[in-house]
Amino acid sequence: MTRTRAIVFDFDGLLMDTESTSFLSWQYEWSQWGLTLEVASFFVNHGGDVTDDRYATLAAAVGLGLRLAVASSSPRQWLTTHLGRAGVLDTFDVLAAGDEVARHKPAPDVYQLALGRLSLSGAAAVAVEDTAHGVAAARAAGMRCIAIPNPFVTPDR
């Protein structure tokens, strides 16, 4: 008889109860849009990841037609180079760059350019920013703003 020399654990559902919390989160989100997510259809019998399928179902119910844009004080070439290298350039419908406007943040110019290219008012879009001057620019363009502070910039800058 061979002596046992190791124990190998499953992770999801055993070492950490990620499955229950994941299911409850998905179920709640789906219910907000009139969808029902059943346990039997959530847990696939082969393991693996079917998250993309769940997002597609949710997106169809929500009508997620959100358009994405970048509004940056950096030059357009900087944006296209880095977004292209990361393979996400085509994710964005619109780019608005600092070398396309007269004034940089905290002036609203680059946000106004992005909104114009999206054919939207400031009230119809939400900005995501990491600096106080970026938040000020978004607000000056009439936008609501989510601030995720940059650890290298003091909150007043």
Residue pairs with C-beta under 8 A, 6 or more apart in sequence:
9 15
11 18
12 18
12 19
13 19
13 20
19 43
23 37
23 39
23 42
23 43
26 37
26 42
26 54
27 37
27 42
29 58
30 36
30 37
30 57
30 58
30 61
31 37
33 58
33 61
33 62
34 61
35 57
35 58
35 61
37 54
44 50
58 64
67 93
67 94
67 118
68 91
68 92
68 93
68 94
69 92
69 93
69 94
69 95
69 96
69 114
69 117
69 118
69 125
70 79
70 83
70 92
70 94
70 95
70 96
70 114
71 96
71 110
71 111
71 113
71 114
71 127
71 137
71 138
72 78
72 79
72 95
72 96
72 97
72 98
72 110
73 97
73 98
73 104
73 105
73 110
74 97
74 98
75 97
75 98
75 99
76 95
76 97
76 99
76 100
78 97
79 95
79 97
80 89
80 95
83 89
83 91
83 92
83 95
93 118
94 114
94 117
94 118
95 114
96 110
96 111
96 113
96 114
96 117
97 110
98 104
98 110
100 110
100 113
101 107
101 109
101 110
101 112
101 113
102 109
103 109
104 110
105 131
105 133
105 134
105 136
105 137
106 132
106 133
106 134
106 136
106 137
106 140
107 137
107 140
108 137
108 138
108 140
108 141
109 137
110 137
111 122
111 127
111 137
111 138
111 140
111 141
111 143
112 141
114 125
115 121
115 122
115 125
115 141
115 143
118 125
121 142
122 141
122 142
122 143
123 142
123 143
123 144
125 143
126 143
126 144
126 145
126 146
127 134
127 135
127 138
127 141
127 143
127 144
127 145
127 146
128 145
128 146
128 148
129 135
129 137
129 138
129 145
129 146
129 147
129 148
130 147
130 148
130 149
130 150
130 153
131 149
131 150
131 153
131 157
132 153
132 155
132 156
132 157
133 157
134 145
135 145
135 147
138 144
138 145
139 145
149 155
